[in-house]
Amino acid sequence: MTHSWIRSVISGIYYHTGGLGEAVLAALAGEKMSVKHLAVGRLPRSGPPAVLMDMFGISASCISKAVQQLLSA
């Protein structure tokens, strides 16, 4: 790639390993980058989707915070 620096927020309803985030990180291996990888970090449980997404740090507000942190770094 010809980018001087890549900043990316990856978020999904999967674990850190074996999901889309891992594939993106593998594709960008060797690039200069800052990445916030948001994913389910522990065994999921039942509940309302909005509550669970916030609990696991993958809600819209969590994604927004990650983007703001990445841009301010």
C-alpha positions as a Markdown table, in Angstrom:
| # | Residue | x | y | z |
|---|---|---|---|---|
| 1 | Met | 0.0 | 0.0 | 0.0 |
| 2 | Thr | 1.1 | 3.6 | -0.5 |
| 3 | His | -0.5 | 5.1 | 2.6 |
| 4 | Ser | 1.9 | 6.8 | 5.0 |
| 5 | Trp | -0.2 | 5.9 | 8.0 |
| 6 | Ile | -3.4 | 3.9 | 8.3 |
| 7 | Arg | -5.9 | 4.5 | 11.1 |
| 8 | Ser | -8.7 | 2.0 | 11.4 |
| 9 | Val | -11.5 | 1.0 | 13.8 |
| 10 | Ile | -12.7 | -2.6 | 13.3 |
| 11 | Ser | -15.9 | -3.6 | 15.1 |
| 12 | Gly | -18.0 | -6.7 | 14.9 |
| 13 | Ile | -20.2 | -9.2 | 16.8 |
| 14 | Tyr | -17.4 | -11.8 | 16.9 |
| 15 | Tyr | -14.4 | -12.7 | 19.0 |
| 16 | His | -11.0 | -11.0 | 18.4 |
| 17 | Thr | -9.6 | -14.2 | 16.8 |
| 18 | Gly | -11.1 | -15.7 | 13.7 |
| 19 | Gly | -13.3 | -12.8 | 12.7 |
| 20 | Leu | -13.3 | -10.0 | 10.2 |
| 21 | Gly | -10.9 | -7.9 | 12.4 |
| 22 | Glu | -8.3 | -10.6 | 12.4 |
| 23 | Ala | -8.5 | -10.8 | 8.6 |
| 24 | Val | -8.2 | -7.0 | 8.2 |
| 25 | Leu | -5.1 | -7.0 | 10.5 |
| 26 | Ala | -3.5 | -9.8 | 8.5 |
| 27 | Ala | -4.2 | -8.0 | 5.3 |
| 28 | Leu | -2.5 | -4.8 | 6.7 |
| 29 | Ala | 0.4 | -6.6 | 8.3 |
| 30 | Gly | 3.6 | -4.7 | 7.8 |
| 31 | Glu | 1.8 | -1.3 | 7.3 |
| 32 | Lys | 2.2 | 1.7 | 9.5 |
| 33 | Met | -1.1 | 1.7 | 11.4 |
| 34 | Ser | -3.1 | 2.5 | 14.5 |
| 35 | Val | -6.0 | 0.1 | 15.0 |
| 36 | Lys | -8.8 | -0.1 | 17.5 |
| 37 | His | -10.2 | -3.6 | 17.3 |
| 38 | Leu | -13.6 | -3.8 | 19.0 |
| 39 | Ala | -14.9 | -7.3 | 19.5 |
| 40 | Val | -16.6 | -9.6 | 22.0 |
| 41 | Gly | -14.0 | -10.4 | 24.6 |
| 42 | Arg | -15.8 | -13.0 | 26.7 |
| 43 | Leu | -18.5 | -15.5 | 26.6 |
| 44 | Pro | -21.7 | -13.9 | 25.4 |
| 45 | Arg | -25.0 | -14.2 | 27.3 |
| 46 | Ser | -28.6 | -13.5 | 26.6 |
| 47 | Gly | -30.2 | -10.1 | 26.8 |
| 48 | Pro | -31.4 | -7.2 | 24.7 |
| 49 | Pro | -29.1 | -6.5 | 21.8 |
| 50 | Ala | -28.5 | -2.9 | 22.7 |
| 51 | Val | -27.5 | -3.8 | 26.2 |
| 52 | Leu | -25.2 | -6.6 | 25.1 |
| 53 | Met | -23.5 | -4.5 | 22.4 |
| 54 | Asp | -22.8 | -1.8 | 25.0 |
| 55 | Met | -21.6 | -4.4 | 27.5 |
| 56 | Phe | -19.1 | -5.9 | 25.1 |
| 57 | Gly | -17.9 | -2.5 | 23.8 |
| 58 | Ile | -19.2 | -2.8 | 20.3 |
| 59 | Ser | -22.2 | -0.3 | 20.4 |
| 60 | Ala | -22.4 | 2.8 | 18.2 |
| 61 | Ser | -21.3 | 4.9 | 21.2 |
| 62 | Cys | -18.3 | 2.7 | 21.8 |
| 63 | Ile | -17.3 | 2.8 | 18.1 |
| 64 | Ser | -17.6 | 6.6 | 18.2 |
| 65 | Lys | -15.4 | 6.8 | 21.3 |
| 66 | Ala | -12.8 | 4.6 | 19.6 |
| 67 | Val | -12.8 | 6.8 | 16.5 |
| 68 | Gln | -12.3 | 9.9 | 18.6 |
| 69 | Gln | -9.5 | 8.3 | 20.5 |
| 70 | Leu | -7.8 | 7.2 | 17.3 |
| 71 | Leu | -8.1 | 10.6 | 15.7 |
| 72 | Ser | -6.8 | 12.4 | 18.8 |
| 73 | Ala | -3.7 | 10.2 | 19.2 |
